[in-house]
Amino acid sequence: MPEQIDYLTTMNKGNYALALTLLDSEIQKKPNDPILYYNFAICCFQTKNFKKCIHVLDDLIKEYPKFIELDSAYRLKVFALIEQKEWVEAERLIHDRLRYSVDDPKLLSFLAHIYEYTHRLEEAIDIHRRILQAEPNYKNSLNSLGYLLALKEKPSQAEKIEALNSLKKLLELEPNHPAYLDSFGFLLQKSGNHAGAWKAFQKALKLNPNHPVLLERLKNLRK
């Protein structure tokens, strides 16, 4: 008799489409298990069915208001809304949840992302500063703060130093991350240090060959 395939094992292997089928079968047997619905929503998200993900989470939140992973369910809903570029609804939900988790770094990171993509650069920068006050080694905000400050047309001298310090600290924590090296290289390029920028981009490209952004950065440096 063949061994039964477990949906969690299937999810851990990254086969979310098959996991959806397995979860659907499990839900038929256990229709009152919120964990099954939560994992179903995760699989919907991973298969890019964001609308279905939101629908499942809405039902879950309504039916199981004391679900142990309720905060995670709300975060996943925010993420799905962002993926659909439903900025207004995502921002509204974040502010609502921040009343319960004032300094939740994941929610605040989502908020900064919304501010960045809706062209509110200064607000995004302030959010990352807020996160770093509570969690000085929060990598996403160290990277985003340095990069967003570098994006400014006329950053002040203090902002240039802040950006450099943020990205140096980040690379001390994780020196071989291509995205972090890209941010560092971009800052160096904007500061006129083309040799340093070239070195950072080349290192990043070795770690992530053929990445289009890195290739474009190096192409622009050659001009």
Kinemage of the C-alpha trace (Angstrom):
@kinemage 1
@onewidth
@group {chain A} dominant
@subgroup {mainchain}
@vectorlist {calphas} color= white
{ca met a 1} P 0.000 0.000 0.000
{ca pro a 2} L 1.576 3.340 -1.020
{ca glu a 3} L 2.463 5.754 1.773
{ca gln a 4} L 0.027 8.655 2.123
{ca ile a 5} L 1.489 11.998 1.026
{ca asp a 6} L 1.454 14.623 3.772
{ca tyr a 7} L 0.459 18.178 2.776
{ca leu a 8} L 3.020 19.785 5.106
{ca thr a 9} L 5.846 17.748 3.612
{ca thr a 10} L 4.607 18.715 0.163
{ca met a 11} L 4.551 22.407 1.142
{ca asn a 12} L 8.060 22.155 2.568
{ca lys a 13} L 9.212 20.765 -0.779
{ca gly a 14} L 7.686 23.778 -2.522
{ca asn a 15} L 5.007 21.848 -4.409
{ca tyr a 16} L 2.157 24.168 -3.454
{ca ala a 17} L -0.151 23.120 -6.285
{ca leu a 18} L -0.167 19.517 -5.061
{ca ala a 19} L -0.465 20.718 -1.461
{ca leu a 20} L -3.663 22.557 -2.406
{ca thr a 21} L -5.182 19.303 -3.631
{ca leu a 22} L -4.116 17.477 -0.472
{ca leu a 23} L -5.427 20.265 1.741
{ca asp a 24} L -8.759 20.280 -0.047
{ca ser a 25} L -9.081 16.598 0.790
{ca glu a 26} L -8.112 17.230 4.424
{ca ile a 27} L -10.642 20.049 4.728
{ca gln a 28} L -13.365 17.707 3.547
{ca lys a 29} L -12.498 15.433 6.488
{ca lys a 30} L -11.890 18.203 9.042
{ca pro a 31} L -14.005 21.211 8.019
{ca asn a 32} L -13.549 22.950 11.382
{ca asp a 33} L -9.743 23.011 11.526
{ca pro a 34} L -8.496 26.602 11.059
{ca ile a 35} L -4.904 25.453 10.542
{ca leu a 36} L -5.964 23.724 7.323
{ca tyr a 37} L -7.549 26.915 6.000
{ca tyr a 38} L -4.482 28.947 6.946
{ca asn a 39} L -2.176 26.574 5.095
{ca phe a 40} L -4.592 26.555 2.163
{ca ala a 41} L -4.287 30.366 2.038
{ca ile a 42} L -0.487 30.099 2.103
{ca cys a 43} L -0.597 27.718 -0.867
{ca cys a 44} L -2.936 30.061 -2.741
{ca phe a 45} L -0.450 32.878 -2.147
{ca gln a 46} L 2.507 30.783 -3.275
{ca thr a 47} L 0.688 29.815 -6.471
{ca lys a 48} L -0.074 33.524 -7.039
{ca asn a 49} L -3.824 33.178 -6.585
{ca phe a 50} L -3.897 36.250 -4.368
{ca lys a 51} L -7.614 36.877 -4.698
{ca lys a 52} L -8.423 33.360 -3.468
{ca cys a 53} L -5.865 33.753 -0.681
{ca ile a 54} L -7.597 36.896 0.564
{ca his a 55} L -11.026 35.259 0.338
{ca val a 56} L -9.886 32.244 2.398
{ca leu a 57} L -8.233 34.479 4.986
{ca asp a 58} L -11.332 36.661 5.306
{ca asp a 59} L -13.420 33.569 6.052
{ca leu a 60} L -10.800 32.291 8.483
{ca ile a 61} L -10.583 35.588 10.380
{ca lys a 62} L -14.375 35.821 10.590
{ca glu a 63} L -14.992 32.218 11.668
{ca tyr a 64} L -12.002 31.781 14.004
{ca pro a 65} L -11.276 35.122 15.731
{ca lys a 66} L -9.205 33.340 18.413
{ca phe a 67} L -7.034 31.418 15.952
{ca ile a 68} L -3.513 31.178 17.393
{ca glu a 69} L -1.936 32.373 14.129
{ca leu a 70} L -4.349 35.264 13.623
{ca asp a 71} L -1.563 37.878 13.451
{ca ser a 72} L 0.153 35.817 10.760
{ca ala a 73} L -3.130 35.533 8.865
{ca tyr a 74} L -3.490 39.321 8.838
{ca arg a 75} L 0.113 39.758 7.678
{ca leu a 76} L -0.467 37.297 4.857
{ca lys a 77} L -3.594 39.174 3.819
{ca val a 78} L -1.625 42.441 3.751
{ca phe a 79} L 1.049 40.775 1.617
{ca ala a 80} L -1.579 39.452 -0.816
{ca leu a 81} L -3.190 42.904 -1.074
{ca ile a 82} L 0.219 44.408 -1.842
{ca glu a 83} L 0.859 41.802 -4.526
{ca gln a 84} L -2.417 42.905 -6.132
{ca lys a 85} L -1.341 46.558 -5.741
{ca glu a 86} L -4.397 47.275 -3.607
{ca trp a 87} L -2.393 49.928 -1.781
{ca val a 88} L -5.259 51.733 -0.041
{ca glu a 89} L -6.818 48.605 1.464
{ca ala a 90} L -3.431 47.219 2.469
{ca glu a 91} L -2.477 50.476 4.189
{ca arg a 92} L -5.820 50.650 5.988
{ca leu a 93} L -5.417 47.105 7.280
{ca ile a 94} L -1.839 47.747 8.433
{ca his a 95} L -2.861 50.805 10.452
{ca asp a 96} L -5.701 48.820 11.982
{ca arg a 97} L -3.365 45.984 13.044
{ca leu a 98} L -0.703 48.375 14.355
{ca arg a 99} L -3.172 49.374 17.056
{ca tyr a 100} L -2.619 45.897 18.515
{ca ser a 101} L 1.050 45.420 17.577
{ca val a 102} L 2.507 48.925 17.664
{ca asp a 103} L 6.057 48.114 16.553
{ca asp a 104} L 5.525 44.948 14.530
{ca pro a 105} L 8.509 45.113 12.134
{ca lys a 106} L 6.821 43.039 9.438
{ca leu a 107} L 3.737 45.250 9.351
{ca leu a 108} L 5.895 48.372 9.403
{ca ser a 109} L 8.037 46.959 6.576
{ca phe a 110} L 4.905 46.403 4.511
{ca leu a 111} L 3.850 49.986 5.254
{ca ala a 112} L 7.242 51.313 4.151
{ca his a 113} L 6.927 49.257 0.964
{ca ile a 114} L 3.551 50.852 0.238
{ca tyr a 115} L 4.944 54.334 0.879
{ca glu a 116} L 7.866 53.632 -1.449
{ca tyr a 117} L 5.686 52.366 -4.298
{ca thr a 118} L 3.172 55.191 -3.909
{ca his a 119} L 5.996 57.760 -4.138
{ca arg a 120} L 6.103 58.783 -0.476
{ca leu a 121} L 9.837 58.372 -0.107
{ca glu a 122} L 10.326 60.422 3.066
{ca glu a 123} L 7.559 58.520 4.848
{ca ala a 124} L 9.117 55.197 3.832
{ca ile a 125} L 12.500 56.346 5.151
{ca asp a 126} L 10.956 57.405 8.465
{ca ile a 127} L 9.291 54.000 8.872
{ca his a 128} L 12.602 52.187 8.407
{ca arg a 129} L 14.211 54.492 10.962
{ca arg a 130} L 11.391 53.640 13.354
{ca ile a 131} L 11.961 49.914 12.856
{ca leu a 132} L 15.690 50.264 13.445
{ca gln a 133} L 15.138 52.144 16.687
{ca ala a 134} L 13.407 49.044 18.052
{ca glu a 135} L 15.517 46.449 16.192
{ca pro a 136} L 18.917 47.892 15.192
{ca asn a 137} L 19.942 44.765 13.257
{ca tyr a 138} L 16.752 44.397 11.228
{ca lys a 139} L 18.292 43.589 7.854
{ca asn a 140} L 15.422 44.592 5.590
{ca ser a 141} L 15.338 48.091 7.076
{ca leu a 142} L 19.123 48.521 7.085
{ca asn a 143} L 19.071 47.707 3.370
{ca ser a 144} L 15.998 49.760 2.524
{ca leu a 145} L 17.124 52.803 4.523
{ca gly a 146} L 20.513 52.874 2.821
{ca tyr a 147} L 19.027 52.365 -0.631
{ca leu a 148} L 16.191 54.878 -0.254
{ca leu a 149} L 18.536 57.562 1.077
{ca ala a 150} L 20.791 56.921 -1.926
{ca leu a 151} L 17.780 57.374 -4.222
{ca lys a 152} L 17.237 60.928 -3.014
{ca glu a 153} L 18.184 63.566 -5.553
{ca lys a 154} L 19.987 65.772 -3.029
{ca pro a 155} L 20.644 63.886 0.201
{ca ser a 156} L 22.211 65.903 3.003
{ca gln a 157} L 25.677 65.070 4.280
{ca ala a 158} L 24.085 63.543 7.383
{ca glu a 159} L 21.857 61.368 5.197
{ca lys a 160} L 24.847 60.200 3.143
{ca ile a 161} L 26.622 59.150 6.333
{ca glu a 162} L 23.443 57.477 7.626
{ca ala a 163} L 23.066 55.501 4.393
{ca leu a 164} L 26.716 54.431 4.391
{ca asn a 165} L 26.595 53.358 8.040
{ca ser a 166} L 23.388 51.386 7.493
{ca leu a 167} L 24.749 49.435 4.546
{ca lys a 168} L 28.162 48.848 6.125
{ca lys a 169} L 26.471 47.438 9.210
{ca leu a 170} L 24.255 45.275 6.996
{ca leu a 171} L 27.232 43.823 5.138
{ca glu a 172} L 28.954 43.088 8.435
{ca leu a 173} L 25.908 41.010 9.331
{ca glu a 174} L 25.628 39.363 5.899
{ca pro a 175} L 28.576 40.082 3.583
{ca asn a 176} L 27.574 37.770 0.716
{ca his a 177} L 24.001 38.788 -0.018
{ca pro a 178} L 23.666 39.951 -3.665
{ca ala a 179} L 20.828 42.419 -3.000
{ca tyr a 180} L 22.712 44.041 -0.129
{ca leu a 181} L 25.857 44.328 -2.238
{ca asp a 182} L 23.762 45.890 -4.994
{ca ser a 183} L 22.442 48.542 -2.584
{ca phe a 184} L 25.974 49.245 -1.358
{ca gly a 185} L 27.275 49.515 -4.900
{ca phe a 186} L 24.428 51.846 -5.852
{ca leu a 187} L 25.233 54.117 -2.905
{ca leu a 188} L 28.925 54.168 -3.827
{ca gln a 189} L 28.034 54.962 -7.449
{ca lys a 190} L 25.795 57.837 -6.393
{ca ser a 191} L 28.627 59.106 -4.179
{ca gly a 192} L 31.052 59.118 -7.116
{ca asn a 193} L 33.071 56.106 -5.965
{ca his a 194} L 32.834 54.177 -9.221
{ca ala a 195} L 35.724 51.841 -8.425
{ca gly a 196} L 34.091 50.771 -5.165
{ca ala a 197} L 30.723 50.429 -6.882
{ca trp a 198} L 32.235 48.232 -9.611
{ca lys a 199} L 33.787 45.960 -6.992
{ca ala a 200} L 30.478 45.606 -5.094
{ca phe a 201} L 28.457 44.897 -8.266
{ca gln a 202} L 31.023 42.346 -9.501
{ca lys a 203} L 30.920 40.489 -6.186
{ca ala a 204} L 27.113 40.499 -6.259
{ca leu a 205} L 27.099 39.199 -9.838
{ca lys a 206} L 29.370 36.289 -8.905
{ca leu a 207} L 26.832 35.324 -6.258
{ca asn a 208} L 23.862 35.852 -8.598
{ca pro a 209} L 25.078 35.430 -12.198
{ca asn a 210} L 23.152 37.021 -15.063
{ca his a 211} L 20.938 39.102 -12.777
{ca pro a 212} L 19.512 41.810 -15.094
{ca val a 213} L 19.706 44.680 -12.566
{ca leu a 214} L 23.345 43.976 -11.727
{ca leu a 215} L 24.239 43.636 -15.394
{ca glu a 216} L 22.586 46.992 -16.085
{ca arg a 217} L 24.471 48.606 -13.190
{ca leu a 218} L 27.817 47.420 -14.579
{ca lys a 219} L 26.858 48.492 -18.084
{ca asn a 220} L 26.069 52.001 -16.845
{ca leu a 221} L 29.403 52.201 -14.989
{ca arg a 222} L 31.277 51.471 -18.221
{ca lys a 223} L 29.789 54.558 -19.907
